Amino acid sequence: MARQSGATQRTQRSPRRPATGRGGQGRKRSVFSGTREGTQCRYCRNQVDYVDYKDIGTLQKLLTNRGKIYSRKRSGNCAGCQRKVKRAIKRARYMALLPFTT
């Protein structure tokens, strides 16, 4: 068998499968359109611009009994409001309105 200079030897492959795969249906596409509708955090729902550090009742709902801040997933806050809540809780702790730990 003579080799050609500079070219590699290829083996015979079976023809590729069609791209459709599942009985001609093609790839199933997600219904998710990219925008999240429906659920909003408690601050966005009430259109609150500023989370007040003196509102201890609301802030205590976002803390564990040990004084830890609940995560976004647990509290249901969006990212921006969770940062506002974090800042308000830290201010309230500094002013001795909320405990650092128990």
N, C-alpha and C positions, 0 to 999 in steps of 0.2 A: 504494500500500500504506500503510495507516494504521498508525502506531505507537502503541502503548499507552504512556501516560505511566508511567514508573517500572519498566516491565517490559522485559527484554531479549528480543531476537528469537532463537529457537533454530532450528537446522536439524534436519532429520529424520536420525536415526542408525539404523544397522542394529541389530537386536536383539543383545544381548550373547551371547557364547558361554557355554555351560553351564560351571559351575565344575569339572566332572570332567576335561575336557581329553583325557586319554589313553584314549580308547576306553571311557569309563565306569568306569575303575578308580579314579579319584580320585587324590589326592596320595599318593605313596609315603611312608610314615613310616619314620623311622630305628629301628633295633633298639636303639640305645644308650639305656640306661635312666637314665643320669645317675651311676651309681656305678661306680667303677673297681675291677675285681677282678683277681686274678691276680698281676701284678707288684708287688713291694714293693722298697723300697731295702734295701741291705745292713744298715742300722742298725735299721730297723723290723722286718725279718725276724728279727733276733736279739734284738729288744726291748731295745736299748741306749738308756739314758736320757742318758748323758753320753759325749761323744766325747773320749777322753783325748788331750791334746796330747803326752804322752810316748810314745805308740804310733806311732813313726816309720814302721814298716813299712807300716801301714795308711794313714797320711796320705800317704806317698810315692806310693801307687797313685792318689791323687786329684790329683797334680801332674804337669805336663809335665816334660820333661827340662830346660826352661828355668826351671822353678820357678813356672809359672802354675797357678792352680787350674782344674781341668776344670769345664765347665759342668754344670748339672743333667742336661741331655739326654745328655751324654757319660758322666757318672759314674753316672747312674741313681739318684741320690738324690732323695728328696722335698724339698719346699721347706724344711720345718722342719729336717730333718737336714742339708741343704746349709748352712743358717745355722750350725748347730752345728759342722760341719766347717770352715767358713770361720773361725770364732772359734778353733778348736783349731789350725788351721794358722798363724794370725797369732800366737797365743801361742807356738807352737813356733819360729817365726821370731824372735820377740823374745828367746826363751831360747837362741838360736843352735843349735837342734836341727835346723832346716831352713834352707836358703838362701833369701834373698830373690830372688836371680837367680844365674845361672851364667855 
